[in-house]
Amino acid sequence: MRAGRVAPLAALALWAAPAAAQGELAMGRETVGSLAATDPRTADGAHYDAWSFQGTRGHRVIITLSARAFSGHVSLGTVDGGRYHELAGHGDTRDCGYTLVIFDLPETRTYVVRATSRGPGTGPYSLTVEPVEPYHLESIEGALEAGDPQAGDGTYYDAHTYHGRGGERLVVVMGSPDAGFDAHLAIGAMDGGRWTRIAADDNGAGGRDARVEIRLPHTRVYVIRAGSRGSTGRYWLKFESGPPPRRCDAARRR
């Protein structure tokens, strides 16, 4: 027996093929349910409820199952030809009360989320599906000139500040429309009047373009140096940031 804002998919019989969707998870809203001994089981004997949502190709979602009464496992998949195909799964909820999956959807279609127990456990749970859209800053455009400051190795650079959060995933890419411009990118912070480098790159984006990906260690202001080794010219910067990690590990497949 289940209680919730949306009814789970109906079960035909124990281990039966999944039924057509009768209710959908509302994106960004919590749905409450309960596993019961009469619920269908997976091939390994675990009880499950199945829910659906409409997904769009290329969108990233985070699916969170919270449960205390049983050891929960969350599974994301599709139903084709009456058979369930798992794309990603993760569990269990015993350590911190929830488990989650972060996944980049490969197609625009209906997806199925299974709230499952590990073993014979039953009881209440909550389930959410939320969009995880990277935060894009519009490209910064600039130009290095002969009068700009230089690093110790002779690299000209401009300094840009970024207000970062501890645990945040930050990606910065630097390139130039000018031939011969060799981008050099560095992320650091000011401490005691001195700039300390945390991460740097000069060709990670291919060719002469630079790319730095970093998990920011603290919530603070960071200083990004956009430079070029021994040359001047125009450049652009692109930023992408993602959410801080949660305390429990997440299964992720791109």
C-alpha positions as CSV (number, residue, x, y, z in Angstrom):
1,M,0.0,0.0,0.0
2,R,1.4,3.4,-0.9
3,A,0.7,7.0,0.0
4,G,1.9,9.9,-2.0
5,R,1.1,12.9,-4.2
6,V,1.5,10.7,-7.3
7,A,0.6,7.0,-7.7
8,P,3.4,4.7,-8.7
9,L,3.2,2.5,-11.7
10,A,0.8,-0.4,-11.3
11,A,2.3,-3.9,-10.9
12,L,0.9,-6.8,-13.0
13,A,2.3,-9.5,-10.9
14,L,5.4,-10.6,-9.0
15,W,8.4,-10.1,-11.4
16,A,6.0,-9.1,-14.2
17,A,7.0,-6.8,-17.0
18,P,6.7,-3.1,-16.0
19,A,3.3,-1.6,-16.6
20,A,2.7,1.6,-18.6
21,A,3.1,4.8,-16.6
22,Q,0.1,5.8,-14.5
23,G,1.8,8.8,-12.8
24,E,4.8,11.0,-13.2
25,L,7.3,12.5,-10.9
26,A,7.0,16.3,-10.9
27,M,10.4,17.8,-11.6
28,G,11.8,19.5,-8.5
29,R,9.0,18.3,-6.2
30,E,9.2,15.6,-3.5
31,T,7.0,12.6,-3.9
32,V,6.2,10.4,-0.9
33,G,5.7,6.6,-1.1
34,S,6.0,3.4,0.8
35,L,7.3,0.0,0.0
36,A,5.0,-2.8,1.0
37,A,5.3,-6.6,1.1
38,T,2.7,-6.8,-1.7
39,D,4.8,-4.7,-4.1
40,P,6.5,-6.2,-7.2
41,R,10.1,-7.5,-6.9
42,T,13.1,-7.3,-9.0
43,A,14.9,-10.4,-10.3
44,D,16.9,-10.6,-7.1
45,G,13.9,-10.4,-4.9
46,A,13.9,-6.8,-3.8
47,H,10.7,-4.9,-3.5
48,Y,10.3,-1.8,-5.7
49,D,8.0,1.0,-6.7
50,A,8.3,2.4,-10.2
51,W,7.8,6.0,-11.2
52,S,8.2,7.9,-14.5
53,F,9.3,11.3,-15.7
54,Q,9.8,13.0,-19.1
55,G,13.4,13.7,-19.8
56,T,15.2,15.7,-22.5
57,R,18.4,14.7,-24.3
58,G,21.5,16.3,-22.8
59,H,19.8,17.4,-19.6
60,R,21.5,16.4,-16.3
61,V,19.2,15.3,-13.5
62,I,19.8,14.3,-9.9
63,I,17.5,11.7,-8.5
64,T,17.4,11.4,-4.7
65,L,15.8,8.6,-2.6
66,S,15.5,9.2,1.1
67,A,14.6,6.3,3.4
68,R,15.3,5.3,7.0
69,A,13.0,2.3,7.5
70,F,14.9,0.2,5.0
71,S,18.1,0.1,3.0
72,G,17.1,1.9,-0.1
73,H,18.5,1.7,-3.6
74,V,17.6,4.1,-6.5
75,S,17.6,3.0,-10.1
76,L,17.1,5.0,-13.3
77,G,16.2,3.2,-16.5
78,T,13.9,2.9,-19.5
79,V,11.2,0.4,-20.5
80,D,11.4,-1.0,-24.1
81,G,9.5,-4.0,-25.3
82,G,8.1,-4.5,-21.9
83,R,11.5,-4.9,-20.3
84,Y,13.2,-2.6,-17.8
85,H,16.8,-1.5,-18.7
86,E,18.8,0.1,-16.0
87,L,21.0,3.1,-17.0
88,A,22.3,4.0,-13.5
89,G,21.8,2.9,-10.0
90,H,23.1,3.6,-6.5
91,G,22.5,2.6,-2.8
92,D,22.2,2.2,0.0
93,T,20.5,4.7,2.3
94,R,21.7,3.2,5.6
95,D,24.8,5.4,6.0
96,C,23.2,8.9,5.6
97,G,19.5,8.4,5.0
98,Y,19.6,9.0,1.3
99,T,21.2,7.8,-1.9
100,L,21.3,9.6,-5.3
101,V,22.1,9.3,-8.9
102,I,23.4,12.1,-11.2
103,F,22.9,11.3,-14.8
104,D,23.1,13.0,-18.3
105,L,20.0,11.9,-20.2
106,P,20.9,10.4,-23.6
107,E,17.5,10.7,-25.2
108,T,14.3,12.7,-25.1
109,R,11.8,10.2,-23.8
110,T,10.1,8.7,-20.8
111,Y,12.4,7.5,-18.0
112,V,11.5,5.2,-15.1
113,V,12.8,5.5,-11.6
114,R,12.7,2.6,-9.3
115,A,12.7,3.0,-5.5
116,T,14.0,-0.3,-4.3
117,S,14.9,-2.0,-1.0
118,R,18.0,-4.0,-0.6
119,G,16.7,-7.2,0.9
120,P,13.2,-7.7,2.3
121,G,12.8,-4.2,3.9
122,T,9.7,-2.1,3.5
123,G,8.5,1.2,4.7
124,P,8.1,4.9,3.8
125,Y,10.4,6.9,1.5
126,S,10.6,10.1,-0.5
127,L,11.8,10.6,-4.0
128,T,12.8,13.6,-6.0
129,V,14.0,14.3,-9.6
130,E,15.7,17.7,-10.0
131,P,17.4,19.4,-13.0
132,V,21.1,20.1,-12.5
133,E,21.8,22.7,-15.0
134,P,25.4,24.1,-15.1
135,Y,25.7,27.8,-14.4
136,H,27.1,29.5,-17.4
137,L,28.6,32.9,-17.3
138,E,28.6,34.8,-20.6
139,S,32.0,34.7,-22.1
140,I,34.4,37.4,-20.9
141,E,36.4,39.0,-23.7
142,G,39.6,40.9,-23.2
143,A,43.0,41.7,-24.7
144,L,46.5,41.3,-23.5
145,E,48.7,44.3,-24.2
146,A,52.4,45.1,-23.7
147,G,51.7,47.2,-20.7
148,D,49.9,44.4,-18.8
149,P,51.5,42.7,-15.8
150,Q,53.8,39.8,-16.3
151,A,54.4,36.7,-14.3
152,G,57.9,35.5,-13.3
153,D,58.2,33.5,-16.6
154,G,57.3,36.5,-18.7
155,T,53.7,35.6,-19.3
156,Y,51.4,38.6,-19.8
157,Y,48.1,38.2,-17.9
158,D,44.8,39.9,-16.9
159,A,43.4,39.1,-13.5
160,H,39.7,38.3,-13.0
161,T,37.9,37.6,-9.7
162,Y,35.4,34.8,-9.1
163,H,33.3,34.3,-6.0
164,G,33.4,30.5,-5.4
165,R,31.8,28.1,-3.0
166,G,33.5,25.4,-1.1
167,G,33.1,22.1,-3.0
168,E,31.9,23.8,-6.2
169,R,33.1,22.3,-9.5
170,L,34.5,25.0,-11.6
171,V,35.5,24.8,-15.3
172,V,37.3,27.7,-17.0
173,V,38.2,27.6,-20.7
174,M,40.4,30.2,-22.4
175,G,41.0,30.7,-26.1
176,S,41.7,33.4,-28.7
177,P,40.6,34.3,-32.2
178,D,44.2,35.5,-32.9
179,A,46.6,33.1,-34.6
180,G,49.7,32.4,-32.5
181,F,48.1,33.3,-29.2
182,D,49.1,30.6,-26.7
183,A,46.6,30.7,-23.9
184,H,47.8,30.1,-20.3
185,L,45.2,29.9,-17.6
186,A,45.8,29.8,-13.8
187,I,43.4,29.9,-10.8
188,G,44.6,31.0,-7.4
189,A,43.8,33.1,-4.4
190,M,45.3,36.1,-2.6
191,D,46.7,35.5,0.8
192,G,48.7,38.1,2.7
193,G,49.0,40.2,-0.3
194,R,50.5,37.4,-2.4
195,W,48.8,35.4,-5.2
196,T,49.1,31.6,-4.7
197,R,48.4,29.3,-7.6
198,I,46.0,26.4,-7.1
199,A,45.6,25.0,-10.7
200,A,46.9,25.9,-14.1
201,D,46.9,24.7,-17.8
202,D,48.1,25.9,-21.2
203,N,46.7,23.4,-23.7
204,G,44.0,21.2,-22.0
205,A,41.3,22.5,-24.4
206,G,43.1,21.4,-27.5
207,G,45.6,23.3,-29.7
208,R,46.6,26.5,-28.0
209,D,43.5,26.8,-25.8
210,A,43.6,26.2,-22.1
211,R,41.2,24.5,-19.7
212,V,41.2,24.2,-16.0
213,E,38.7,22.0,-14.0
214,I,38.9,22.2,-10.2
215,R,36.8,21.4,-7.1
216,L,37.1,24.7,-5.2
217,P,38.5,24.0,-1.7
218,H,36.9,27.0,0.2
219,T,34.1,29.5,-0.1
220,R,36.1,32.7,-1.0
221,V,37.2,35.0,-3.8
222,Y,39.5,33.4,-6.3
223,V,41.7,35.2,-8.8
224,I,41.9,33.8,-12.3
225,R,44.9,34.8,-14.4
226,A,44.2,34.9,-18.1
227,G,47.6,34.9,-19.8
228,S,49.7,34.1,-22.9
229,R,53.2,32.9,-23.0
230,G,55.3,35.6,-24.5
231,S,52.6,37.1,-26.7
232,T,49.7,39.6,-26.6
233,G,46.3,39.7,-28.3
234,R,42.6,39.1,-27.9
235,Y,41.2,36.3,-25.7
236,W,37.9,35.0,-24.3
237,L,37.0,33.1,-21.1
238,K,34.1,30.8,-20.6
239,F,32.9,29.6,-17.2
240,E,30.9,26.6,-16.1
241,S,30.1,25.7,-12.5
242,G,28.2,22.9,-10.8
243,P,26.8,22.1,-7.4
244,P,28.9,21.2,-4.4
245,P,29.1,17.4,-3.7
246,R,26.8,15.8,-1.2
247,R,28.1,13.9,1.8
248,C,27.4,10.5,0.3
249,D,28.9,9.3,-3.0
250,A,26.8,9.4,-6.2
251,A,26.8,7.0,-9.1
252,R,27.3,9.0,-12.2
253,R,27.4,8.0,-15.9
254,R,27.7,10.4,-18.7
